[in-house]
Amino acid sequence: MEVLWAREDAGSGAATARDVSRALAGDRDLAHTTVMTVLDRLAKKGFLARERDGRAWRYRPVESREGYVTELMLGALEETGDRDKALVHFVKSVSSNEVDVLRQALAALTSKEPPA
């Protein structure tokens, strides 16, 4: 996912399994077939969109990095027995700068007029 998000950030667009394999070559010793399998599974789970490009598939993330992390956080929140307690515990663990960001986000949400 990191390789694909980096390509999107750079404006390079969708990538083939070969592109991803090359990008990971310096970091890990992965077989190309392993990369193909992981990309295929991520596409089937809805994390990646894919389109044909000749005999290959081109993959791109469905969500931004932030959107993906949000979904992970919401999934973790669903696993708790008490969402309110989990949220309070989370808020107690963030920095003062992050508290300010949360306050601003909540203020923006609560100041919006309800739809007519």
C-alpha positions as CSV (number, residue, x, y, z in Angstrom):
1,M,0.0,0.0,0.0
2,E,2.8,2.4,0.9
3,V,4.3,2.0,-2.6
4,L,1.0,2.7,-4.3
5,W,0.2,5.7,-2.0
6,A,3.7,7.1,-2.7
7,R,3.1,6.8,-6.5
8,E,-0.3,8.6,-6.1
9,D,1.4,11.4,-4.1
10,A,4.0,11.7,-6.8
11,G,1.4,11.8,-9.5
12,S,2.6,8.6,-11.1
13,G,-0.8,6.9,-11.0
14,A,-1.6,3.2,-11.0
15,A,1.1,0.6,-10.8
16,T,1.6,-2.9,-12.1
17,A,2.8,-5.7,-9.9
18,R,6.2,-5.4,-11.7
19,D,6.3,-1.7,-10.7
20,V,5.6,-2.6,-7.1
21,S,8.1,-5.4,-7.1
22,R,10.8,-3.0,-8.4
23,A,9.9,-0.4,-5.7
24,L,10.2,-3.1,-3.0
25,A,13.4,-4.7,-4.3
26,G,15.7,-2.6,-2.1
27,D,13.7,-3.1,1.0
28,R,12.8,-6.8,0.9
29,D,13.6,-10.0,-0.9
30,L,10.2,-10.8,-2.3
31,A,9.2,-13.0,-5.2
32,H,7.3,-11.3,-7.9
33,T,4.6,-13.9,-7.6
34,T,4.2,-13.0,-3.9
35,V,3.7,-9.3,-4.8
36,M,1.1,-10.3,-7.4
37,T,-0.8,-12.5,-4.9
38,V,-0.8,-9.7,-2.3
39,L,-2.0,-7.1,-4.8
40,D,-4.7,-9.5,-6.1
41,R,-6.0,-10.2,-2.5
42,L,-6.0,-6.5,-1.7
43,A,-8.1,-5.8,-4.8
44,K,-10.5,-8.6,-3.9
45,K,-10.9,-7.1,-0.4
46,G,-11.7,-3.7,-1.9
47,F,-8.5,-1.9,-0.8
48,L,-7.3,-1.6,-4.4
49,A,-9.0,-0.9,-7.7
50,R,-7.5,-2.6,-10.7
51,E,-7.8,-2.2,-14.5
52,R,-6.3,-4.2,-17.3
53,D,-3.2,-2.9,-19.1
54,G,-2.5,-5.5,-21.8
55,R,-1.7,-8.7,-20.0
56,A,-1.0,-7.0,-16.7
57,W,-3.2,-5.3,-14.1
58,R,-2.7,-1.8,-13.0
59,Y,-3.5,-1.2,-9.3
60,R,-4.4,2.0,-7.4
61,P,-5.5,2.5,-3.8
62,V,-9.2,3.0,-3.3
63,E,-8.7,5.1,-0.2
64,S,-6.0,7.6,0.8
65,R,-3.6,6.7,3.5
66,E,-5.7,8.7,6.0
67,G,-9.0,7.1,4.8
68,Y,-7.4,3.6,5.3
69,V,-6.2,4.4,8.8
70,T,-9.6,5.9,9.6
71,E,-11.2,2.6,8.6
72,L,-8.7,0.7,10.7
73,M,-9.5,2.9,13.7
74,L,-13.3,2.5,13.3
75,G,-12.8,-1.3,13.0
76,A,-10.8,-1.3,16.2
77,L,-13.5,0.8,17.9
78,E,-16.1,-1.7,16.8
79,E,-14.1,-4.4,18.6
80,T,-14.4,-2.7,22.0
81,G,-17.1,-3.5,24.4
82,D,-17.6,0.2,25.3
83,R,-17.0,2.7,22.5
84,D,-17.3,5.7,24.8
85,K,-14.6,4.3,27.2
86,A,-12.3,3.5,24.2
87,L,-12.7,7.0,22.8
88,V,-12.0,8.6,26.2
89,H,-8.9,6.4,26.6
90,F,-7.8,7.4,23.1
91,V,-8.2,11.1,23.7
92,K,-6.2,10.8,27.0
93,S,-3.3,9.4,25.0
94,V,-3.0,12.1,22.3
95,S,-0.7,15.1,22.5
96,S,-1.9,18.6,23.2
97,N,-1.5,19.5,19.5
98,E,-3.7,16.6,18.6
99,V,-6.2,17.7,21.1
100,D,-6.3,21.0,19.4
101,V,-6.9,19.3,16.0
102,L,-9.7,17.3,17.5
103,R,-11.3,20.4,19.0
104,Q,-11.1,22.2,15.7
105,A,-12.6,19.2,13.9
106,L,-15.5,18.9,16.4
107,A,-16.1,22.6,16.3
108,A,-16.4,22.5,12.5
109,L,-18.7,19.6,12.6
110,T,-21.0,21.1,15.3
111,S,-21.1,24.5,13.7
112,K,-22.6,23.2,10.4
113,E,-26.2,23.9,9.8
114,P,-28.3,20.7,9.5
115,P,-29.5,20.0,5.9
116,A,-32.9,21.3,5.0
